[in-house]
Amino acid sequence: MSKNDKLTPFFGLIVTKEGIKKWRFDMYKNNPIVIWFATVMLILGSTLLFSACDRGEHSEVHELEHDHGVVEFEISCNEEAQEEFLTGLAHLHHMMYEQARPHFETAAEVDTDCVMSHWGIAMTSFYPLWMPTPDELLERGKAALETARAIGAPTEREEAYIAAVDVFFTDPDPVIESPAADHAARLEAWKEAQRSVHESNPDDVDAAAFYALAEISYAQTQFSPDEERDFSPNLRAGELIEDFFDDHPEHPGLFHYLIHAYDSPELAHKAEEAARGYDQIAPDTPHALHMPSHIFVRLGEWEETVEWNERSAEAALRQADEDAHALMHYVHALDYMMYGNLQLGDWEKAQETFEKVRGVEMVPEDMASAYGVAAPQARYYLEQHKWEEAAGLELGYPDILPWEEMPEAKALFAYARGLGSAKTGDLDQADAERERIDEYMSQLHDDGNTYWAYMTDALGKAVEAWVLYERGNTEEALALMSDAADLEDSMDKHPISPGEIYPVRELYGELLFREDRIEDAREAFETSLERTPNRRNALNRVDDVIAAQ
């Protein structure tokens, strides 16, 4: 064997009683012994594979390792369907729904009796953490479950999984007109059903993972400005996930849902290790590359926030030709990139990101995409105190979305315009933007979308408070800005956002500082830093306060 012989990777696939096993070794192409051994192994592996297929040993195949993590899930389907199912399941845990669904559909095609393939199609037809389910997805999920019921589940476990997701697609009685309230009701029912699946299958990692996700998703719908946030569902979900990590160290759902469980200022430190390891199991999955930044923004780690979202955005663009929904992940990553670059003071990269956002030509018509397009534009001007540019920000740009159907996103443009106008003395225009924000808030309340209604209300009050201040109504302005800051702080950020567009608590601190209420101003800025450590604007203003003392 010469040292110049090329080292070539060699792959194989063996079916054993423990499942599908992929193996690899590095083969020197000029070594006859190694070539002979590899040939024998290939023949043996192929013999075992086709022998198992001929015997119809469906339940023997239940594990797949690939670059999306390791999933194990025994189903009553043939081997080809099993592999497709497992790949779809891994994508599902990464919330790459549109990439998961084709694998479940293929599983259904290659094994018409594979009932769990239709469970998978239903599971890709709702996005529990992101938004209410559109009618067309509800219909798709219902159709998949109707097919599943017609086939019939051959095991109690499969029947339990199908029954659990069926609960989500069962319309509430009486019908709930509000999409947000309807979503919350479906999630609550799904949560209880997933709890039952987990309790009946206590050693089943996927049952535990989906129950944890259901807990987190339902808790997300329960934010209220009138109640202190209850972290018990998040802690319950996180502790459940942690119980499975030792035995399933590469399971995608455990990494993903642990980060969501601890996505809060109070709990983020508990997910830092998982955040730093997620990319190791899914190095080219856009959402997996993005998710760690949910923890990094909570900890004020801006370089990591930018780095991981750059990788996420690049991966999303690479996959956009095959998965149009990847463009949602693209703009989502751009928003987090913008936030991180602004905190680092990297104005050049922030401008590059701004131009990328404004150059987007197509995204899915959903709230997550709309927010990812609107938010970074507003942040770009407000965080840099470019008030004139903020006042001139075009409403609903670029014109690639039905913005009128997305008031929570369109309000971000109005907030930037209103605050910019108030700061530059165009109070009539600021009044107009305040009225516009009120219209969006009313639309959200009418839709039963209370979370975004309250968050939008806080933005409108902030604009009005600054206008009051400019008109000389100082005490009224301070009182209203304080109320707005309390309202915004009471709600916490939504998972689709890295943080507030321009925190109202910091605006309150700025008013206090202008009035020489130095200690009160310092308290306001430090409160903002407790919520989001290392925010550049708050840190700079604390320095200003200290210098003024």
C-alpha positions in Angstrom: 0.0 0.0 0.0 1.5 3.3 -1.1 1.2 6.5 1.0 -0.2 8.0 -2.2 -3.2 5.7 -2.3 -6.3 7.8 -2.0 -8.5 7.4 1.1 -12.0 6.9 0.0 -15.1 6.7 2.3 -17.2 3.6 1.9 -20.8 3.3 3.0 -23.1 0.4 3.6 -26.5 -0.5 5.0 -27.3 -3.5 7.2 -30.6 -4.5 8.6 -30.4 -6.2 12.0 -32.9 -7.1 14.7 -32.0 -3.7 16.2 -32.9 -1.9 13.0 -31.3 -0.2 10.0 -27.6 0.4 10.7 -25.6 2.6 8.4 -21.9 2.0 8.5 -18.8 3.6 7.0 -15.1 3.0 6.8 -12.3 4.6 4.8 -11.1 2.3 2.1 -7.8 2.5 0.3 -8.9 1.9 -3.3 -5.7 0.0 -4.2 -5.9 -2.4 -1.3 -7.3 -5.8 -2.6 -7.9 -7.1 0.9 -10.1 -4.2 1.9 -11.9 -4.3 -1.4 -12.6 -8.0 -1.0 -13.9 -7.4 2.5 -16.1 -4.5 1.4 -17.5 -6.5 -1.4 -18.4 -9.4 0.9 -20.0 -7.0 3.3 -22.1 -5.4 0.6 -23.3 -8.8 -0.6 -24.1 -9.9 2.9 -25.8 -6.6 3.7 -27.9 -6.8 0.5 -28.9 -10.3 1.2 -30.0 -9.5 4.7 -31.9 -6.4 3.5 -33.9 -8.2 0.8 -34.4 -11.3 3.0 -36.0 -9.1 5.6 -38.1 -7.4 3.0 -39.3 -10.7 1.7 -40.3 -11.8 5.1 -42.2 -8.6 5.7 -40.5 -8.0 9.0 -41.9 -4.5 9.3 -41.4 -4.0 13.0 -37.7 -4.9 12.9 -36.7 -1.5 11.4 -36.9 1.4 13.8 -33.7 3.5 13.8 -32.2 5.9 11.4 -29.0 8.0 11.8 -28.5 10.9 9.4 -27.5 14.5 9.4 -30.7 15.5 11.0 -30.1 13.6 14.3 -31.0 10.2 15.4 -34.6 9.1 15.6 -36.0 5.7 16.7 -39.7 4.9 16.1 -41.1 1.4 15.4 -44.0 1.4 13.0 -45.9 -1.3 11.2 -44.7 -0.4 7.7 -42.3 -1.9 5.2 -38.6 -0.9 5.2 -38.8 1.7 2.5 -41.7 3.4 4.2 -39.9 3.2 7.5 -36.9 5.0 6.3 -39.0 7.8 4.7 -41.1 8.0 7.9 -38.0 8.4 10.1 -36.5 11.1 7.8 -39.9 12.9 7.9 -40.0 12.5 11.7 -36.6 14.1 12.1 -37.6 17.1 10.0 -40.8 17.3 12.0 -38.9 17.7 15.2 -36.8 20.4 13.6 -40.1 22.2 12.6 -39.1 21.9 9.0 -42.7 21.1 8.2 -42.6 21.5 4.4 -39.5 19.3 4.2 -41.0 16.7 6.4 -44.3 16.2 4.6 -42.9 14.8 1.3 -41.2 12.0 3.2 -44.5 11.1 4.9 -46.3 11.2 1.6 -43.7 9.0 0.0 -44.0 6.5 2.9 -47.8 6.4 2.2 -47.1 5.7 -1.5 -44.6 2.9 -1.0 -46.7 1.2 1.7 -50.4 1.9 1.3 -51.1 0.3 4.7 -48.6 2.5 6.5 -51.1 4.3 8.8 -48.4 6.3 10.6 -47.4 8.0 7.3 -50.8 9.8 7.5 -50.2 10.7 11.1 -47.0 12.4 9.9 -48.9 14.3 7.2 -51.4 15.5 9.8 -48.5 16.5 12.1 -47.0 18.7 9.4 -50.4 20.5 8.9 -50.2 22.7 12.0 -47.5 24.8 13.5 -48.2 24.7 17.3 -45.7 27.4 18.4 -46.0 29.8 15.5 -49.5 30.7 14.5 -53.1 29.7 14.1 -53.7 27.0 11.5 -55.1 28.2 8.2 -58.2 26.5 6.9 -56.4 24.7 4.0 -54.0 23.1 6.5 -56.8 22.1 8.8 -58.5 20.4 5.8 -55.3 18.7 4.8 -54.8 17.3 8.4 -58.4 16.1 8.6 -58.1 14.4 5.2 -54.9 12.6 6.4 -56.6 11.4 9.5 -59.7 10.2 7.7 -57.4 8.0 5.6 -55.6 6.8 8.7 -58.9 5.8 10.3 -59.9 4.0 7.1 -56.7 2.0 7.1 -56.8 1.3 10.9 -53.9 1.3 13.3 -52.5 -2.2 13.9 -51.0 -1.4 17.4 -52.3 0.4 20.5 -49.3 2.7 20.4 -50.0 3.8 16.8 -53.7 4.2 17.6 -52.7 6.5 20.5 -50.5 8.7 18.4 -53.2 9.0 15.7 -55.9 9.8 18.3 -53.8 12.5 19.9 -53.3 14.5 16.7 -56.9 13.8 15.7 -57.9 15.8 18.8 -56.2 18.9 17.4 -58.1 18.6 14.1 -61.4 18.1 15.8 -63.3 21.5 15.6 -64.2 23.0 19.0 -67.8 22.8 19.9 -69.2 25.4 19.9 -67.2 26.8 17.0 -64.7 29.6 18.1 -64.6 32.4 15.6 -61.4 33.9 16.7 -58.4 32.2 15.0 -56.1 32.8 18.0 -58.7 31.5 20.5 -59.5 28.5 18.3 -55.8 27.7 18.1 -55.5 27.9 21.9 -58.4 25.6 22.4 -57.0 23.1 19.9 -53.6 23.2 21.6 -55.1 22.6 25.0 -56.9 19.5 23.8 -53.8 18.3 22.0 -51.7 18.9 25.2 -54.0 16.6 27.2 -54.0 14.0 24.5 -50.2 14.0 24.2 -50.0 13.8 28.0 -52.0 10.6 27.8 -49.8 9.1 25.1 -46.7 9.9 27.2 -48.2 8.4 30.4 -49.2 5.2 28.5 -45.7 5.0 27.0 -43.4 6.4 29.6 -40.2 5.2 28.0 -41.1 6.5 24.5 -38.8 9.5 23.7 -41.1 10.8 21.0 -44.2 10.6 23.2 -42.3 12.7 25.8 -41.0 15.1 23.2 -44.4 15.9 21.7 -46.0 16.2 25.1 -43.3 18.7 26.1 -43.9 20.6 22.8 -47.6 20.7 23.5 -47.1 22.0 27.0 -44.8 24.8 25.7 -47.1 25.7 22.9 -50.2 26.0 25.0 -48.4 28.0 27.6 -47.4 30.4 24.9 -51.1 31.2 24.3 -51.7 32.1 28.0 -49.6 35.3 28.3 -51.7 38.0 30.1 -50.8 41.5 31.3 -53.0 40.9 34.3 -51.2 37.8 35.6 -47.7 37.0 36.6 -46.2 34.6 34.1 -46.4 31.0 35.2 -43.2 29.1 34.3 -44.4 25.7 35.6 -45.4 24.3 32.1 -42.0 25.3 30.8 -40.2 23.8 33.7 -42.3 20.6 33.5 -41.5 20.3 29.8 -37.8 21.0 30.3 -37.4 18.5 33.1 -39.2 15.9 31.1 -36.9 16.4 28.1 -33.8 16.3 30.4 -34.8 12.9 31.7 -34.4 11.5 28.2 -31.1 13.2 27.1 -28.7 10.6 28.5 -30.3 7.8 26.5 -31.0 9.8 23.4 -28.2 12.3 23.1 -28.8 13.1 19.4 -32.6 13.2 19.3 -33.6 16.4 17.4 -36.8 17.0 19.4 -35.0 17.0 22.7 -32.6 19.7 21.6 -35.2 21.8 19.9 -38.0 21.7 22.5 -35.6 22.2 25.4 -34.5 25.5 23.9 -38.2 26.5 23.5 -38.9 25.4 27.1 -36.2 27.6 28.5 -36.7 30.6 26.1 -37.1 33.3 28.8 -34.8 35.6 30.7 -35.3 33.6 33.9 -34.6 30.1 32.4 -32.3 30.6 29.4 -29.1 29.5 31.3 -30.6 26.0 31.6 -30.5 25.5 27.8 -27.1 27.0 27.0 -25.4 23.6 26.7 -28.2 22.3 24.4 -28.0 25.5 22.3 -24.3 25.0 21.7 -24.7 21.4 20.7 -27.7 21.5 18.4 -25.8 22.1 15.2 -23.7 19.0 15.8 -26.7 16.8 15.0 -28.2 18.9 12.2 -25.5 20.9 10.5 -27.5 21.9 7.5 -31.0 22.4 8.9 -32.0 26.1 8.8 -34.2 26.0 11.9 -31.7 23.9 13.9 -29.0 26.4 13.1 -31.2 29.3 14.1 -32.7 27.9 17.3 -29.6 28.3 19.6 -29.9 32.1 19.1 -33.2 32.0 21.1 -30.9 31.4 24.1 -28.1 33.6 22.9 -30.3 36.7 22.7 -31.6 36.0 26.2 -28.0 35.9 27.5 -26.8 38.9 25.4 -24.3 36.9 23.4 -24.5 38.9 20.2 -21.6 37.4 18.2 -23.0 33.9 18.5 -26.5 35.3 17.6 -25.1 36.7 14.4 -22.9 33.7 13.5 -25.6 31.1 13.9 -28.2 33.1 12.0 -25.8 33.7 9.2 -25.5 29.9 8.9 -29.2 29.5 9.1 -29.9 32.1 6.4 -27.4 30.5 4.1 -28.8 27.1 4.6 -32.4 28.4 4.0 -31.4 30.0 0.7 -29.7 26.8 -0.5 -32.9 24.9 0.2 -35.4 27.5 -1.1 -35.6 26.0 -4.6 -36.9 22.7 -3.1 -38.8 24.2 -0.2 -40.4 27.6 -0.6 -41.2 27.6 3.1 -37.5 27.8 3.7 -37.8 31.5 2.9 -39.7 32.0 6.1 -36.7 30.6 7.9 -34.5 32.9 5.8 -36.2 36.2 6.9 -36.6 34.9 10.4 -32.8 34.5 10.6 -32.3 37.9 9.0 -34.3 39.5 11.8 -32.1 37.8 14.5 -29.0 38.8 12.5 -30.2 42.4 12.4 -30.8 42.4 16.1 -27.4 41.0 16.9 -25.5 43.3 14.5 -27.2 46.3 16.0 -26.2 45.3 19.5 -22.6 44.8 18.4 -22.6 48.2 16.7 -21.7 46.6 13.4 -23.5 49.2 11.3 -22.0 47.9 8.0 -23.4 44.4 8.5 -26.7 45.8 9.7 -27.0 47.7 6.5 -26.2 44.6 4.4 -28.9 42.8 6.3 -31.3 45.7 5.8 -30.8 45.5 2.1 -31.2 41.8 2.0 -34.6 42.1 3.7 -35.8 44.8 1.4 -34.6 42.8 -1.6 -36.7 39.7 -0.7 -39.0 38.9 -3.6 -41.1 36.1 -2.2 -42.0 34.6 1.2 -44.8 32.4 2.5 -47.9 34.4 3.3 -47.9 33.9 7.0 -47.3 35.9 10.1 -43.8 34.6 10.8 -42.6 35.7 7.4 -44.4 39.0 7.7 -42.7 39.7 11.0 -39.3 38.7 9.6 -39.7 41.2 6.8 -41.1 44.1 8.8 -39.2 43.9 12.1 -35.6 44.3 10.9 -36.5 47.4 8.8 -38.0 49.1 11.9 -35.1 48.0 14.1 -32.5 49.2 11.7 -33.6 52.8 12.0 -34.8 53.0 15.6 -31.8 51.3 17.2 -29.4 53.7 15.4 -31.6 56.7 16.3 -32.1 57.5 12.7 -35.4 59.3 13.4 -35.9 61.0 10.1 -35.4 57.8 8.2 -37.7 55.9 10.6 -40.4 58.5 10.0 -40.1 57.9 6.3 -40.2 54.1 6.4 -42.7 52.8 3.8 -45.7 51.0 5.2 -45.8 47.4 4.1 -42.6 47.3 2.1 -41.7 45.2 0.0 -45.1 44.6 -1.5 -44.9 40.8 -1.4 -47.4 40.1 1.3 -51.1 40.8 2.1 -50.1 43.3 4.8 -53.7 44.3 5.6 -54.3 40.8 6.9 -51.3 41.0 9.2 -51.9 43.9 11.5 -49.3 42.7 14.1 -46.6 43.0 11.5 -47.8 46.2 9.9 -47.9 47.9 13.3 -44.1 47.7 13.4 -43.9 50.0 10.4 -46.3 52.5 12.0 -44.4 52.3 15.3 -41.1 53.3 13.6 -42.9 56.0 11.6 -44.7 57.3 14.7 -41.7 57.4 17.0 -39.5 58.9 14.3 -42.1 61.6 13.6 -42.4 62.4 17.3 -38.7 62.6 17.8 -38.3 64.9 14.8 -41.1 67.2 15.8 -43.7 66.2 13.1 -46.4 65.7 15.8 -49.3 65.7 13.3 -47.7 62.7 11.5 -47.0 61.0 14.8 -50.7 61.4 15.7 -51.7 59.8 12.5 -49.4 56.9 13.1 -50.8 56.5 16.6 -54.3 56.3 15.1 -53.1 53.8 12.6 -51.6 51.6 15.4 -55.0 51.9 17.2 -56.7 50.5 14.2 -54.4 47.6 14.0 -54.9 46.9 17.7 -58.7 47.0 17.3 -58.4 44.5 14.4 -56.3 42.2 16.6 -58.7 42.4 19.5 -61.6 41.7 17.1 -59.7 38.6 15.9 -59.2 37.5 19.5 -55.4 37.8 19.1 -54.9 39.2 22.6 -51.1 38.7 22.8 -50.4 40.8 19.7 -53.2 43.2 20.6 -51.5 44.0 23.9 -48.1 44.3 22.4 -49.4 46.6 19.7 -51.2 48.7 22.3 -47.9 49.2 24.1 -46.3 50.6 20.9 -49.2 53.0 20.3 -49.0 54.2 23.9 -45.3 54.8 23.5 -45.8 57.0 20.5 -48.6 58.9 22.1 -46.5 59.4 25.3 -43.6 60.9 23.3 -46.0 63.2 21.5 -47.5 64.3 24.9 -43.9 65.1 26.1 -43.1 67.2 23.0 -46.3 69.1 23.6 -45.3 69.9 27.1 -47.5 67.5 29.0 -44.6 66.0 30.9 -46.3 64.2 33.8 -49.0 62.8 31.6 -46.3 61.6 29.2 -44.3 59.9 31.9 -47.4 58.2 33.3 -48.5 56.9 29.9 -44.9 55.7 29.0 -44.6 53.9 32.3 -47.9 52.1 31.7 -46.8 51.2 28.2 -43.5 49.8 29.5 -45.2 47.7 32.1 -47.6 46.4 29.5 -44.8 45.4 27.1 -42.7 43.8 29.9 -45.7 41.8 31.2 -46.0 39.9 27.9 -42.5 38.7 27.1 -41.3 38.3 23.5 -42.9 35.9 21.1 -40.7 33.1 19.6 -40.8 34.7 16.2 -39.0 37.8 17.6 -35.5 38.2 19.0 -36.7 41.1 21.1 -38.8 44.3 21.2 -38.3 46.6 18.2 -37.2 49.4 20.5 -38.0 48.6 24.2 -40.6 51.0 25.7 -38.8 50.7 29.0 -35.8 52.4 27.4 -38.0 55.2 26.0 -39.3 55.7 29.5 -35.7 55.9 30.8 -34.9 58.5 28.2 -37.8 60.7 29.3 -36.8 60.4 32.9 -33.2 61.3 32.0 -34.4 64.4 30.1 -36.2 65.4 33.3 -33.1 65.0 35.4 -34.7 62.1 37.3 -31.4 60.3 37.2 -32.0 57.5 39.7 -35.3 56.7 38.1 -33.8 56.7 34.7 -31.0 54.4 35.8 -33.5 52.0 37.2 -35.4 51.9 33.9 -32.3 51.2 31.9 -31.1 48.5 34.3 -34.6 46.9 34.2 -34.3 46.7 30.4 -30.9 45.0 30.9 -32.3 42.5 33.2 -34.8 41.5 30.5 -32.2 41.5 27.7 -28.6 41.6 29.0 -26.0 43.6 27.0 -28.4 45.7 25.0 -26.3 48.4 23.4 -28.7 51.3 23.8 -29.4 50.5 27.5 -25.7 50.1 28.3 -24.9 53.4 26.7 -27.6 55.1 28.6 -26.5 53.7 31.9 -23.1 55.2 31.1 -24.8 58.5 30.5 -26.7 58.3 33.7 -23.5 57.5 35.7 -21.7 60.4 34.1 -24.5 62.7 35.0 -24.5 61.8 38.7 
